[in-house]
Amino acid sequence: MSHTAIPTVALTPSRIPASRDEIGHPFFRFSGYSEAGQERILEIMHRVHDEGLDALSLDELRIEFVRAQRAHRHGGGYPDDPNEHRMDAVLDLVRERVRARGGITGLWRGDITTLHVDVIVNAANRALAGGGGVDGAIQKAAGPELLAATLKIPEIRPAVRCPVGEAILTQGFKLPASHVAHAVGPVWRSGENGEPELLASAYRASLDLAAGVVAESIAFPAISTGAYGYPQWEAAQVAVQTCEAWRLANDPDMRILLVAFDDKTVKLLRSALSRFALR
């Protein structure tokens, strides 16, 4: 299954329907499905409950429903299909519950360079001169034009184009995202040198830049948790708290995704999101 569709909302465990029975029940009543089609739909819905759909957005969920319908419905489709309307109603209900449970900052697992969002955030260095990790992956996917663009930005002092805690916006070039916000997070030095404030500032600066280009969606990697050594649990809490505070104060409709590339980051971000929602 592809994970490159536009994630309108990524569901997290604190923002899913209340029970397994509540999720599965409506689909037992779908007429015109083979047994295989019923099982496929229930498998998708159970994944919502059991795993929180870390890598499956509502757009992708809709695609999966449509695939199940086309693959398994007996006798083909017909105009004004009631099953299509019922699917829309269920998705609308899920959207309402997502919004009612305290925000739409979501968790998405996968390669940030594949996302069709308005802005992706690059965990950049102060020189904006490219690097490894997320920075290297974004540079590779965007093509050489991205590095050429950042190197044209004047240095404010030797080897510094963007100070720690700030961000600079460029085009996305060959990326699906229209723009890249190059955010510079802090190097971890025991946590007593303003690291949490600087990390939060990098997230806010990226969000401000996204708002400045009237973006509706933005995706963040786990800034500073790679070579810069920021502890992942502490960084996850800063990311969630900062994004939610910004969204609520500035643009409640901004779709914010926190992107994880491995199981450990998924679990930490999921836990941070759940804790925030329960406050």
SULRA-V555054 format. One line per field, one symbol per residue. phi: phi as a letter, one per 20 degrees, with the letter a starting at -180 (. if undefined). Layout:
phi = ???
This chain:
phi = .fddffefbefcgecdgfbfffffggefefendffffgfffffffffgfedmlfdceffffggffffffffdffmmebglfffffffgffffffgffgffenocfcdcdqeffefedfcdddfeefeldnadlfgfffffffnffffffffffffeagmcdbffncbcdcfeleffffcceeddeeffcnndcmgffffgffffffffffffdlfdbbcdeegmeefemfgfffffffgfffffffffedbfefeddddddbfffgfffffffffffef
